[in-house]
Amino acid sequence: MKEVLHVGCGKATIKKMTAGFQQGWREVRFDINPNVNPDIVGTTVDMTGVASESVDAVYSSHNIEHVYAHQIGKVLSEFWRVLKSDGFLVVTCPNIQYVAEFIAKGQLDEPLYTSSAGPISALDILYGHGKAIENGEEYMAHRTAFTDSTLKKGLNAARFATIGVRKHRLDLWAIATKTAVHSDVARRLMNEYLPPRDMPAGAPENSR
Ligand SMILES: C[S@@+](CC[C@H](N)C(=O)[O-])C[C@H]1O[C@@H](n2cnc3c(N)ncnc32)[C@H](O)[C@@H]1O
C-alpha cells in the first residue's frame, strides 16, 4: 500500500482527497493543530518529524497560504525532501487572481461559497477565516497568495521536475513530481489525482 502525507489536514481525511487516492493509499495526517488528531503534529516550515524520501505522495489542500511568502521556498522544499524519488505532490490553494476579480467589483465581504466552517468571502480568502482567527487560532491566518504562474515558479525553485497547474475558478490545483516524468505519465497523474476539469465550484474539497 502506498503512503500519502496529508499536510495541513485539519479535520479532513483521505475520503476528502481526489479520486486517485481512494484505493491503494494509506494517509499519514500532519497538522500544526493537535486538536485535529494528526498522526504527526508539526509545521510545514520544518518537517523534521518526517524522514527524507519516506512517502509516495504529499497532499496539501488550502495549507500553503498559511505561511509567509519568504517561507514558501522552505515549505515546498520540505515537501520535495520527504517524497520518494518517484513520488509526487498534489497541492491546492486559492487562485488569488480570480478572487481579485470579485474584489475589483467591490464584492469584498460577500459570501463566494459555503464551506464546512461557514460562508467564505474574498476577505476570508485574502486573510484567513475570520472566525477561527478570532477564536485564537492564529495559524489559520493567510499570509501569502498565489497565481498559477507564481505557484509554478515556487515549485520549480523547490526542484520539482514535472509540474502541471490547473485553474479551477477560486482554486489552483497542481501536480509536481520529484523526478522528471514523460508527458503521458504527467497527464495520467493529473487525470487521476486532480479534480475533473468540469468540477463545479465546491468539489471535491467541501464547497470551494
Ligand atoms: C483551511 S485549513 C485546511 C484543512 C483541510 N486541508 C481542507 O482543505 O479542508 C488549514 C489547515 O492548515 C493547518 N496549518 C496552518 N498552518 C500550518 C503550518 N505552518 N504547518 C502545518 N499545518 C498548518 C491548520 O491547522 C489547518 O488545519
The ligand as an ORCA input file, in Angstrom:
! r2SCAN-3c Opt
* xyz 0 1
  C      -8.000     25.909      5.857
  S      -7.473     24.516      6.788
  C      -7.495     23.245      5.529
  C      -7.895     21.914      6.068
  C      -8.047     20.807      5.005
  N      -6.763     20.517      4.388
  C      -9.077     21.209      3.964
  O      -8.712     21.503      2.825
  O     -10.284     21.205      4.304
  C      -5.729     24.813      7.003
  C      -5.055     23.775      7.865
  O      -3.647     24.043      7.855
  C      -3.137     23.925      9.165
  N      -1.900     24.739      9.263
  C      -1.804     26.085      9.274
  N      -0.516     26.460      9.312
  C       0.213     25.309      9.318
  C       1.604     25.033      9.353
  N       2.522     26.014      9.364
  N       2.007     23.748      9.357
  C       1.094     22.730      9.343
  N      -0.237     22.928      9.307
  C      -0.681     24.215      9.277
  C      -4.269     24.393     10.062
  O      -4.154     23.906     11.374
  C      -5.471     23.812      9.326
  O      -5.786     22.511      9.756
*
